[in-house]
């Protein structure tokens, strides 16, 4: 599976962005998909994850502001980010986990990674 993330950019506090992650490969619909982010000097952290049937989970820091979704026909996963804050500034990565089971919040559980897209929120 190859992943290509896009949609990052510069936005003011309170603004919105939608990230996309396009996947290649025939087994996309069975993969758990996740979004992670990494700010300068910090560890990569889980943001959101979604199973193939649409069940999703979020980190507490983004719950209620971000929404993850997927279109299996288009092999694309999205992250709609609303009410953005300066602390959301980071490089955002999409990732795929091809193991069956629950959504993991640990980056080491994900087999495939996109290249990352920068999100900068100005105050």
N, CA, C and O of each residue as an XYZ file, in Angstrom:
492
protein
N       0.845     -1.182      0.000
C       0.000      0.000      0.000
C       0.888      1.242      0.000
O       1.813      1.365      0.803
N       0.586      2.152     -0.913
C       1.269      3.444     -0.932
C       0.266      4.529     -0.599
O      -0.873      4.507     -1.067
N       0.703      5.486      0.219
C      -0.192      6.532      0.693
C       0.351      7.898      0.299
O       1.554      8.145      0.385
N      -0.534      8.773     -0.129
C      -0.157     10.124     -0.543
C      -1.067     11.114      0.159
O      -2.256     11.203     -0.144
N      -0.499     11.856      1.099
C      -1.272     12.846      1.852
C      -1.194     14.212      1.185
O      -0.181     14.572      0.585
N      -2.280     14.961      1.301
C      -2.325     16.309      0.746
C      -3.333     17.143      1.520
O      -4.092     16.625      2.339
N      -3.327     18.456      1.243
C      -4.331     19.329      1.822
C      -3.848     20.227      2.940
O      -4.614     21.048      3.445
N      -2.600     20.090      3.334
C      -2.083     20.949      4.383
C      -1.914     22.383      3.900
O      -2.054     22.683      2.715
N      -1.610     23.256      4.851
C      -1.410     24.644      4.492
C      -1.365     25.527      5.713
O      -1.258     25.053      6.844
N      -1.450     26.828      5.465
C      -1.427     27.836      6.516
C      -2.842     28.369      6.717
O      -3.510     28.755      5.758
N      -3.291     28.386      7.966
C      -4.646     28.847      8.268
C      -4.615     29.608      9.585
O      -3.756     29.364     10.433
N      -5.547     30.521      9.749
C      -5.623     31.280     10.994
C      -6.366     30.480     12.069
O      -7.114     29.548     11.775
N      -6.136     30.870     13.296
C      -6.853     30.252     14.410
C      -8.355     30.315     14.161
O      -8.901     31.351     13.783
N      -9.002     29.182     14.383
C     -10.440     29.096     14.165
C     -10.821     28.641     12.767
O     -11.990     28.363     12.497
N      -9.851     28.565     11.888
C     -10.116     28.161     10.520
C     -10.232     26.656     10.356
O     -10.179     25.898     11.324
N     -10.391     26.245      9.107
C     -10.589     24.823      8.788
C      -9.682     24.398      7.643
O      -9.296     25.201      6.794
N      -9.362     23.132      7.646
C      -8.643     22.493      6.551
C      -9.165     21.074      6.416
O      -9.647     20.482      7.381
N      -9.065     20.536      5.210
C      -9.389     19.125      5.011
C      -8.190     18.438      4.390
O      -7.742     18.794      3.300
N      -7.684     17.458      5.094
C      -6.589     16.649      4.585
C      -7.144     15.431      3.868
O      -8.183     14.886      4.243
N      -6.432     15.018      2.830
C      -6.795     13.810      2.094
C      -5.607     12.870      2.062
O      -4.453     13.296      2.101
N      -5.906     11.603      1.993
C      -4.856     10.595      1.874
C      -5.325      9.573      0.852
O      -6.247      8.801      1.111
N      -4.689      9.573     -0.299
C      -5.036      8.648     -1.369
C      -4.157      7.412     -1.279
O      -2.941      7.506     -1.118
N      -4.784      6.268     -1.385
C      -4.066      5.003     -1.250
C      -4.086      4.220     -2.549
O      -5.032      4.303     -3.332
N      -3.046      3.476     -2.756
C      -3.008      2.524     -3.853
C      -3.047      1.123     -3.265
O      -2.732      0.928     -2.091
N      -3.433      0.152     -4.078
C      -3.510     -1.213     -3.569
C      -4.934     -1.697     -3.489
O      -5.854     -0.898     -3.317
N      -5.129     -2.984     -3.611
C      -6.465     -3.553     -3.713
C      -7.113     -3.806     -2.368
O      -8.318     -4.050     -2.315
N      -6.369     -3.757     -1.285
C      -6.919     -4.146      0.006
C      -7.238     -2.959      0.903
O      -7.414     -3.120      2.111
N      -7.313     -1.773      0.322
C      -7.516     -0.562      1.116
C      -8.723     -0.667      2.019
O      -8.656     -0.288      3.188
N      -9.825     -1.175      1.499
C     -11.076     -1.152      2.259
C     -10.975     -1.968      3.540
O     -11.764     -1.752      4.460
N     -10.033     -2.895      3.630
C      -9.917     -3.733      4.823
C      -8.962     -3.139      5.857
O      -8.904     -3.608      6.993
N      -8.226     -2.122      5.469
C      -7.223     -1.547      6.371
C      -7.856     -0.580      7.353
O      -8.797      0.143      7.025
N      -7.326     -0.581      8.552
C      -7.590      0.507      9.470
C      -6.719      1.673      9.034
O      -5.525      1.505      8.784
N      -7.311      2.846      8.944
C      -6.577      4.037      8.530
C      -6.477      5.002      9.708
O      -7.413      5.162     10.491
N      -5.328      5.630      9.804
C      -5.118      6.563     10.900
C      -4.437      7.831     10.440
O      -3.745      7.863      9.422
N      -4.652      8.873     11.217
C      -3.912     10.131     11.060
C      -3.092     10.355     12.331
O      -3.589     10.211     13.448
N      -1.839     10.706     12.129
C      -0.943     11.070     13.211
C      -0.378     12.450     12.911
O      -0.479     12.939     11.786
N       0.210     13.064     13.907
C       0.877     14.339     13.686
C       2.135     14.416     14.533
O       2.260     13.767     15.572
N       3.049     15.224     14.057
C       4.302     15.418     14.785
C       4.706     16.875     14.705
O       4.959     17.411     13.625
N       4.763     17.502     15.860
C       5.206     18.885     15.965
C       6.713     18.897     16.216
O       7.262     17.903     16.691
N       7.385     19.997     15.908
C       8.839     20.074     16.119
C       9.211     19.792     17.571
O       8.654     20.383     18.496
N      10.160     18.881     17.753
C      10.628     18.557     19.088
C       9.726     17.642     19.879
O       9.988     17.366     21.050
N       8.664     17.168     19.251
C       7.721     16.297     19.963
C       7.617     14.946     19.266
O       7.994     14.791     18.105
N       7.101     13.985     20.001
C       6.896     12.669     19.427
C       5.650     12.667     18.526
O       4.752     13.499     18.656
N       5.643     11.714     17.629
C       4.470     11.557     16.775
C       3.295     11.085     17.632
O       3.439     10.182     18.456
N       2.144     11.701     17.432
C       0.978     11.367     18.247
C      -0.222     11.022     17.387
O      -0.398     11.528     16.278
N      -1.034     10.148     17.938
C      -2.267      9.730     17.274
C      -3.265     10.872     17.256
O      -3.414     11.602     18.236
N      -3.945     11.016     16.128
C      -4.986     12.037     15.996
C      -6.361     11.377     15.858
O      -7.286     11.678     16.612
N      -6.476     10.483     14.891
C      -7.765      9.837     14.630
C      -7.549      8.552     13.842
O      -6.551      8.389     13.140
N      -8.512      7.645     13.978
C      -8.436      6.396     13.230
C      -9.818      5.936     12.833
O     -10.806      6.294     13.475
N      -9.895      5.144     11.775
C     -11.189      4.685     11.277
C     -11.057      3.272     10.733
O     -10.088      2.939     10.050
N     -12.049      2.449     11.050
C     -12.109      1.101     10.505
C     -12.854      1.105      9.186
O     -13.432      2.124      8.807
N     -12.850     -0.014      8.481
C     -13.439     -0.038      7.147
C     -14.935      0.183      7.161
O     -15.497      0.657      6.173
N     -15.602     -0.152      8.272
C     -17.041      0.041      8.327
C     -17.409      1.417      8.833
O     -18.590      1.736      8.973
N     -16.399      2.243      9.111
C     -16.674      3.614      9.480
C     -16.569      3.938     10.951
O     -16.665      5.105     11.330
N     -16.370      2.922     11.804
C     -16.178      3.237     13.228
C     -14.896      4.034     13.389
O     -13.867      3.687     12.809
N     -14.955      5.093     14.170
C     -13.798      5.971     14.302
C     -13.517      6.300     15.767
O     -14.381      6.145     16.630
N     -12.303      6.752     16.027
C     -11.915      7.173     17.350
C     -10.953      8.347     17.224
O     -10.282      8.503     16.203
N     -10.889      9.169     18.265
C     -10.121     10.399     18.223
C      -9.311     10.582     19.501
O      -9.650     10.048     20.557
N      -8.248     11.338     19.381
C      -7.545     11.751     20.587
C      -8.380     12.809     21.288
O      -9.186     13.496     20.659
N      -8.187     12.934     22.571
C      -8.966     13.906     23.337
C      -8.717     15.329     22.864
O      -9.603     16.179     22.955
N      -7.523     15.594     22.362
C      -7.171     16.963     21.979
C      -7.906     17.437     20.734
O      -7.991     18.642     20.496
N      -8.433     16.525     19.942
C      -9.116     16.932     18.703
C     -10.589     16.532     18.679
O     -11.321     16.914     17.767
N     -11.015     15.782     19.657
C     -12.398     15.297     19.681
C     -13.365     16.478     19.649
O     -13.220     17.438     20.406
N     -14.351     16.388     18.763
C     -15.323     17.455     18.622
C     -14.932     18.514     17.612
O     -15.766     19.328     17.217
N     -13.680     18.519     17.188
C     -13.208     19.502     16.204
C     -12.810     18.839     14.878
O     -12.995     19.414     13.805
N     -12.269     17.634     14.968
C     -11.810     16.929     13.771
C     -12.752     15.767     13.469
O     -13.347     15.177     14.371
N     -12.874     15.453     12.180
C     -13.679     14.318     11.751
C     -12.916     13.517     10.713
O     -12.478     14.056      9.697
N     -12.760     12.235     10.971
C     -12.129     11.343     10.009
C     -13.213     10.602      9.242
O     -14.233     10.214      9.812
N     -12.991     10.411      7.962
C     -13.932      9.674      7.135
C     -13.154      8.972      6.039
O     -11.975      9.248      5.818
N     -13.824      8.071      5.365
C     -13.161      7.345      4.282
C     -14.152      7.062      3.178
O     -15.350      6.903      3.410
N     -13.623      7.002      1.973
C     -14.388      6.613      0.795
C     -13.649      5.425      0.209
O     -12.639      5.590     -0.475
N     -14.152      4.228      0.475
C     -13.443      3.031      0.038
C     -13.422      2.897     -1.482
O     -12.477      2.336     -2.037
N     -14.441      3.398     -2.154
C     -14.468      3.324     -3.621
C     -13.356      4.184     -4.211
O     -12.773      3.836     -5.238
N     -13.066      5.306     -3.559
C     -12.008      6.197     -4.035
C     -10.664      5.902     -3.374
O      -9.656      6.530     -3.698
N     -10.654      4.946     -2.447
C      -9.425      4.597     -1.722
C      -8.803      5.836     -1.093
O      -7.602      6.076     -1.214
N      -9.628      6.607     -0.430
C      -9.183      7.863      0.157
C      -9.740      8.000      1.561
O     -10.895      7.669      1.829
N      -8.891      8.495      2.450
C      -9.324      8.828      3.799
C      -9.138     10.331      3.998
O      -8.190     10.927      3.487
N     -10.049     10.922      4.739
C     -10.053     12.374      4.924
C      -9.940     12.717      6.411
O     -10.308     11.930      7.283
N      -9.430     13.895      6.662
C      -9.454     14.457      8.008
C      -9.934     15.897      7.898
O      -9.197     16.784      7.468
N     -11.180     16.109      8.295
C     -11.737     17.458      8.324
C     -11.372     18.090      9.658
O     -11.718     17.569     10.718
N     -10.679     19.203      9.596
C     -10.193     19.856     10.808
C     -10.853     21.229     10.932
O     -10.638     22.110     10.100
N     -11.645     21.394     11.963
C     -12.329     22.660     12.216
C     -11.841     23.282     13.522
O     -11.223     22.613     14.350
N     -12.125     24.548     13.687
C     -11.746     25.261     14.914
C     -10.275     25.033     15.246
O      -9.920     24.696     16.376
N      -9.445     25.220     14.256
C      -8.022     24.945     14.422
C      -7.377     25.907     15.414
O      -7.743     27.078     15.518
N      -6.404     25.362     16.138
C      -5.674     26.107     17.147
C      -4.178     26.089     16.812
O      -3.724     25.205     16.085
N      -3.420     27.039     17.324
C      -1.972     27.030     17.067
C      -1.307     25.716     17.487
O      -0.341     25.280     16.862
N      -1.819     25.097     18.529
C      -1.225     23.837     18.990
C      -1.514     22.669     18.058
O      -0.986     21.576     18.260
N      -2.341     22.882     17.046
C      -2.551     21.856     16.027
C      -1.464     21.891     14.959
O      -1.425     21.021     14.089
N      -0.590     22.876     15.014
C       0.494     22.989     14.045
C       1.407     21.777     14.130
O       1.927     21.448     15.196
N       1.595     21.113     12.988
C       2.404     19.890     12.950
C       2.453     19.385     11.513
O       1.741     19.873     10.635
N       3.302     18.407     11.304
C       3.238     17.633     10.076
C       2.265     16.488     10.321
O       2.399     15.745     11.294
N       1.301     16.353      9.447
C       0.269     15.334      9.588
C       0.566     14.169      8.631
O       0.852     14.364      7.450
N       0.488     12.970      9.179
C       0.767     11.752      8.414
C      -0.456     10.851      8.404
O      -1.133     10.692      9.420
N      -0.729     10.269      7.255
C      -1.718      9.203      7.230
C      -0.980      7.865      7.269
O       0.164      7.753      6.829
N      -1.653      6.874      7.797
C      -1.043      5.573      7.982
C      -2.083      4.477      7.839
O      -3.275      4.703      8.049
N      -1.620      3.289      7.481
C      -2.514      2.153      7.304
C      -2.033      0.973      8.141
O      -0.839      0.684      8.223
N      -2.989      0.312      8.751
C      -2.733     -0.867      9.565
C      -3.489     -2.024      8.929
O      -4.718     -2.002      8.874
N      -2.767     -3.038      8.448
C      -3.440     -4.127      7.731
C      -3.784     -5.305      8.639
O      -4.184     -6.360      8.147
N      -3.638     -5.146      9.947
C      -4.025     -6.214     10.859
C      -5.483     -6.047     11.257
O      -5.950     -4.925     11.450
N      -6.202     -7.154     11.379
C      -7.594     -7.032     11.840
C      -7.624     -6.676     13.314
O      -6.677     -6.962     14.046
N      -8.705     -6.056     13.750
C      -8.825     -5.753     15.157
C      -9.229     -4.320     15.405
O      -9.841     -3.673     14.556
N      -8.878     -3.834     16.576
C      -9.282     -2.498     16.975
C      -8.317     -1.449     16.442
O      -7.214     -1.766     15.997
N      -8.748     -0.205     16.493
C      -7.912      0.904     16.049
C      -6.819      1.145     17.087
O      -7.110      1.378     18.260
N      -5.585      1.089     16.659
C      -4.474      1.332     17.573
C      -4.102      2.809     17.565
O      -4.182      3.484     16.538
N      -3.695      3.292     18.731
C      -3.213      4.666     18.831
C      -1.683      4.725     18.822
O      -1.097      5.794     18.989
N      -1.046      3.576     18.626
C       0.407      3.501     18.617
C       0.936      3.473     17.190
O       0.529      2.632     16.387
N       1.831      4.381     16.879
C       2.338      4.482     15.519
C       3.062      3.202     15.090
O       3.087      2.878     13.903
N       3.643      2.482     16.031
C       4.388      1.273     15.677
C       3.493      0.170     15.140
O       3.986     -0.781     14.534
N       2.198      0.276     15.349
C       1.260     -0.739     14.875
C       0.867     -0.533     13.418
O       0.214     -1.392     12.827
N       1.249      0.571     12.844
C       0.853      0.880     11.469
C       1.976      0.497     10.502
O       3.139      0.841     10.710
N       1.604     -0.214      9.452
C       2.591     -0.766      8.527
C       3.023      0.198      7.430
O       4.161      0.158      6.961
N       2.105      1.059      7.031
C       2.353      1.904      5.867
C       2.127      3.367      6.242
O       1.234      3.697      7.023
N       2.961      4.232      5.664
C       2.905      5.656      6.000
C       2.975      6.522      4.753
O       3.682      6.207      3.796
N       2.233      7.611      4.783
C       2.365      8.613      3.757
C       3.523      9.533      4.075
O       4.202      9.369      5.089
N       3.746     10.504      3.199
C       4.927     11.357      3.314
C       4.744     12.534      4.256
O       5.723     13.193      4.604
N       3.522     12.815      4.676
C       3.292     13.933      5.578
C       2.926     15.204      4.846
O       3.395     15.463      3.737
N       2.075     15.995      5.489
C       1.683     17.289      4.945
C       1.660     18.297      6.091
O       1.131     18.014      7.166
N       2.233     19.468      5.855
C       2.400     20.470      6.919
C       1.102     21.244      7.141
O       0.480     21.728      6.196
N       0.716     21.346      8.390
C      -0.399     22.200      8.794
C       0.146     23.243      9.763
O       0.745     22.906     10.784
N      -0.069     24.504      9.431
C       0.388     25.595     10.286
C      -0.798     26.480     10.622
O      -1.489     26.980      9.734
N      -1.024     26.666     11.911
C      -2.126     27.496     12.379
C      -1.534     28.729     13.040
O      -0.819     28.629     14.037
N      -1.832     29.879     12.483
C      -1.288     31.120     13.016
C      -2.228     31.708     14.059
O      -3.449     31.576     13.968
N      -1.632     32.356     15.044
C      -2.442     32.953     16.123
C      -2.831     34.386     15.806
O      -3.510     35.032     16.603
